[in-house]
Amino acid sequence: MNAPTNYIEQFAGAMAECGLQPREIVDDGKLHRFDGPDEKRGKCSAWYVLHGDGLPAGSFGDWRTGLCETWCAKADRTMTDAERQAHRQRVEQAKVDAVAERAKVAEEAAVKCAELWNIAANVDGGHAYIERKGIKPAGAKQLRNALLIPLRDAGGELRSLQFIQPDGSKRFKTGGTVAGCYCALGGKPGLDTPLLVCEGWATACSLYETTGYPVAAAMNAGNLLAVAQALRAKLPDVLMIVCADDDIETAGNPGLTKAREAAQAIGALLAVPDFGPERPDGATDFNDLHVACGGGAVLASIEAAETGGRDAGAENAQEAGITSTTQAIASRPRLMLACAADIAPEAITWLWPGWLPAGKISLLAGSPGAGKTTLALAISAIVSQGGIWPDGVKARAAGRVLIWSSEDDPADTLVPRLMAAGADLHRIHFAQAVADEHGELQPFDPARDMHLLSERLTEMGGADLLIVDPIVSAVSGDAHRVNDVRRNLQSLVDVAAAHRCAVLGISHFAKGTKGTSPAERVIGSQAFVALARMVLVAGKDEAAERRILARAKSNISPDDGGVSYSIEQVEAGIGITASRIVWGELIQGTAREILGDIEQEDDQERTTSDEAAEFLAGLLADGPVRAKEIKADADGAGFAWRTMQRASSNLGVEKRKLGVKEGWEWALPKAPTPEGATKIPALRSLAPSASVGAFSADKGLRAVNSSAFPEGANAEGLTPSADSSQSKPVSGDDEAGGEL
């Protein structure tokens, strides 16, 4: 037998000792792949490189197991220096070639895994493996009969797949990267939420279902250390718990041994499933514990986790003084729940019955000149006196009032008005300044200093009413952003609840909102209105000295009705003149109706309304016209649809629905509108043609008053309020006026 045959046979023998048997061996110095032991044909995870020139040498391995060995025809001690150097160079080159080939194969496998993952479907809950394991299949998909478990690296890239058949047999995608990769379940861990690391996917599902903590499944004990180290590098400050498989029936207990090694390496806690004295046969992991003993036993074992040791790696848990999961859980916030049956119902407590609730926030909003601050001071006077409310109800016992105002000076404005209202000044206090640690005075800032105000309320024995003028100053962020408003006003909500104090925040109407819903006219985000349990609005009759106070929104009482008032100037002291409220009669109706009675259009609005009415009357002069046609003509003439709706009401236009597809039709009424029924001059000289008339009864349709339908932008498919979450857009194809 010649020399080449001898070294090839020797190389083959070395490979055979490791269980590798290629069909042939080629000594060309190139990397050759072949099927490893017990590997499906064509997968070719095993490899070798053999050099036949010079000193015969080579290397071989198996990517599935991580095997990598070198071989040489001569022992190292018998080599010359030149042979030894040449051999080492070949070995290093073989390793480089193997790594490059492995990377190429791994990338090809990752691409294939992504393709399979994308075409896979949701897991069938009746899958035999799922039923046998008793789990909720988290993070997996299904392709035909196989469950697909994704393995991703620490960067989130899909690197491989594990395939689980109904009988429980498992395999990884050939060529896919497993080392350091894992299947992640749940959300992102944080400083308050531990991360669990375990072996199998079914175990991870049981852990996630019972604890709610995020879980990383390493797939096997041999991969625990690599996964733990990858996660620690990514999440250096997160508490981690390595959840061991307790392989007590296997020599060396590899599950517990590898788990402890991983926990020690990264400074994690170690959890071991506790089956108690009656451990089922073959039970080893947390999934077995879940099936045998329930979720409570799983959670108890996790809470009993302790440090894996101090002999290696970073000791994050120990450095933080945490030696068990119980300590970790106790040191983080926990959601507290209350059963409805354990909550004692309470009646709403009122400062002013039906108008100002105690322990809650209310708003008082209005246009400039309505006397909002004077109103608030009149209410304060009634509270301080224990007097009579405007609706005739006797106030409860005299109480304290705390006022913060950034818009008026207490000395020359607020106190004189309180005196004019007959307030007991000894029961009213002003929040003015904050003394810092050096005794320096800083202006009180409701967005920053509400906790200090709460402290003083406690010291003074509480207050019945707290006035914040304006309430927008309690927001440090953007008063038009919902989140900013809610976040900042929460401290005010807490003060109201803690001290059972009625909070009245003063606000303004936004410009250009006349005629809209009063609650929606409040300046800033609608979160102001949403947080308030009561919204009061104030308005002024420009043609008289009459003003009104009305309820615009209430979650806890009637939200209509109002009271009139006027403002008069009186002598509050020697040489001091101040304004005060003179209450009038109660008013019936909604806030919108009440405000509508006193608020008048300005000249520009009246001109636009006149022009719109004249334009609409001209369109309808020759008979009924489809609403869609009217809208198109109005758009072309520059009239907003809301303006046309108001014009139709002023004209008494009659409307009827022709059908779902045909939409609506408008027509002038039968008889001319009485001269006194409209303020539109153009209508008093308009003579409808003979063809104009109300819709006849013989057509089987009734006349419809436009006031029965919402005004506004509904014709455009928009809801009346930009903040409404309940309304749905409607199509403009059915009718142009939003009357659906």
C-alpha positions, 0 to 999 in steps of 0.5 A, a space after each residue: 500500500 503506497 503512502 497516499 493510501 496510508 495517510 488517507 486511511 489514517 485521516 479516515 480513521 481519525 474522523 471515524 473515531 468522532 463518528 464521521 464517515 464521508 463516502 470519499 476523501 479527496 486530498 486537494 486542500 479544499 473544504 468538503 461537506 457530507 452528511 453527519 451521523 443520523 442526519 437527513 440525507 443532503 443536509 451536509 453538516 459535517 466537513 473536512 479539509 485534507 492536504 496531500 502535498 508536502 506533509 499530509 494534514 487536515 481538519 474536520 468537524 460537524 457544525 451541528 455539534 460544534 466539533 472541530 478537530 485537526 490531524 497530521 500524518 506525523 506527531 508534533 515531536 517528530 516534525 522538523 521546524 519547517 514542517 511544524 510551521 507549514 502544518 500550523 499555517 494549513 491548520 489556521 487556513 483550514 479554520 478560516 475556510 471552515 468559518 467562511 463556509 459556515 457563515 455562508 451556509 448560515 446566511 443561506 439557512 437564515 434566508 430559507 428560515 425567513 421564507 418558511 416563517 413568512 408562509 407559515 400560519 398560526 398554530 392550531 390549538 389542537 396540535 398534539 404536542 400543544 395538547 400534550 404539553 398543556 401550553 398556550 403556544 406563544 411566539 410560534 407558527 405552524 407549517 403543515 404538521 410542524 410547529 416552527 419555533 424562531 431562533 433569533 440573535 441578540 440583535 433580533 435577526 432570525 437565524 434558525 428554526 426549530 421544527 417540532 412534530 406532533 410526536 414531539 420529535 425536534 430538529 433545527 434548520 440545517 445550517 442555521 445558527 443555534 449557538 447564542 440564539 434564542 426564542 423570545 416570549 413576552 415584552 421587553 424586560 426592564 429594571 422592574 421586570 426580571 428576564 427568565 432564561 430556560 431551555 425548551 420552548 414548551 418550558 418557556 410557554 409555561 413560564 410566560 403564562 404563569 409569571 407574565 415575565 419575558 422569557 428567552 428559550 435557549 433550546 438546550 442546556 448546552 446553549 444556556 451559557 451562550 444565550 445568557 452571555 449574549 443577553 447580559 451584554 445586551 441588558 447589563 442592568 436587568 435582573 435575570 433568572 436562569 430556570 433549570 431543567 432538573 435532570 436528576 435521572 441523568 448522570 451529572 444532571 446536565 440541566 442543573 449543571 449548565 444552568 448553574 454555570 450560566 447563572 454564575 457567569 452573568 450574576 443571575 438568580 437560579 430557579 429550580 422546579 420544586 415538585 415536592 415529595 411526590 415527584 412524577 416519574 420523568 418530570 424534570 422541567 418547569 413545563 412538567 411542573 406546570 402540568 403536574 402541579 399548576 401555575 402556582 407551583 411554577 410561580 412559587 419556584 420562581 419566587 424561591 430563586 436564589 443566587 447561582 453563586 459568586 465564583 464567576 462573571 458579573 454579579 449584578 444581582 448580588 451587587 444590588 443586594 438581591 439574593 432571591 426573586 422575592 426580594 426582587 419582586 418586593 422592590 418593584 411597583 405592583 398593581 393593586 386590585 380592588 374587588 367591586 364587592 369590597 368597595 362601599 358605595 358613596 353618595 356624591 358630596 356637594 358644595 353647591 348641590 347640583 352645581 359644584 361637587 366636593 372632592 372633584 374638579 369643575 371648570 368655569 369658562 366664558 368669553 372676556 367680560 362675562 365676569 368669571 373671576 367675579 363669579 368665582 369670588 361670589 361663590 367664595 363669599 357664599 361658602 365663607 358665609 354659609 349663605 344662600 346659593 343662587 337657586 335658593 338652596 342653603 349652603 352647608 356650614 361656613 367653610 374655608 376658601 383657598 384662592 390662587 390667581 395669576 391675573 388679578 392682585 389680591 389687594 386692589 382687586 380680589 379682596 375688595 370684590 370679596 368685601 363687596 360680596 360680603 365674604 368672611 375674609 377670615 375664612 379666605 386665603 391666597 396662595 402667593 409665594 413659596 419660600 425655598 431652602 434659603 428663605 428666598 421667595 418664589 412665585 407659587 407655580 400650580 404646575 410645580 408646587 401643588 404638593 406644597 399646597 396640599 401640605 398647607 391644606 392639611 395644616 390649616 385643616 382643609 378647605 371647602 373650595 380651591 379656586 385656580 385662576 386660570 387653570 391652564 397655568 397648572 399645565 407645565 407642558 402644552 395645554 393643547 396636548 391631551 397627555 400633557 394636560 392629563 399628566 399635569 392636572 392629575 396632581 390637582 385631581 389628587 388634591 381634590 380627592 385627598 382633601 374632599 375639596 371642590 376645585 374650581 378652575 377658571 378658563 376662557 372660550 377659544 376665539 371663533 367658537 361662537 355657536 358651537 357646543 359650549 363645552 367644546 369652546 373651552 380653550 386648550 385640549 379637550 382633556 380639561 373638559 374630560 377631567 372636569 366632572 362639572 363644566 359651567 359656562 358664563 356669557 354676556 348679553 351684548 345688548 343689555 347688562 344681563 349675564 348668564 351662568 349655565 351648566 354645560 357638562 356634568 357626569 354626576 348631575 343634570 347638565 342643563 339649566 342656568 341662572 342669570 346675573 348682573 354685575 354692579 359697582 359698589 363701595 367696598 370701603 373708604 375710597 374703594 369701589 369694587 364689582 359684585 354679582 347680583 343674582 337673577 332668575 333661574 333659566 330653563 334650557 341647555 347651555 347652548 340654547 341659553 348662550 344662543 339667546 344672549 350671544 349676537 353675531 357680529 356685523 361680518 357674521 350677519 353679512 355672511 348669513 344675509 348673503 347665504 340666505 339670499 343665495 339659497 333663496 335664489 337657488 330654491 326660487 324655481 322649485 326643490 333642489 337636491 342637497 348635493 347640488 346645493 352644496 356644490 353651488 355653495 362651495 363654488 360661491 365660497 359658502 361653508 356648509 354650516 352657513 348654508 344650514 343656518 340659512 336654511 333654518 332662517 328661511 324655514 326650508 323644508 327637507 325630504 329624503 328621496 331615497 338612499 341613493 337619491 339623497 335629500 331635497 330642499 324646498 322653500 315653504 308653501 307660504 312666504 316666511 312671515 316678516 317677523 320670523 326672520 332677521 334677513 332683510 333680503 327675504 322680506 322682498 323675495 316673492 317665490 314663483 308659483 312653482 315653489 311650495 312645500 312637498 305635497 302629502 300625496 308624495 308620501 313624504 313629510 316635511 322635515 325641519 332642519 333644526 332637527 339635524 346636526 349642523 356643521 361639517 357632517 356634509 364633508 364626512 366629518 364629526 361635529 367635534 374634532 375630539 369626539 371618539 364616538 362619532 363616525 364619518 359619513 359618506 357624502 354620497 348619500 346626501 350633502 347636508 350631513 342629515 343622516 
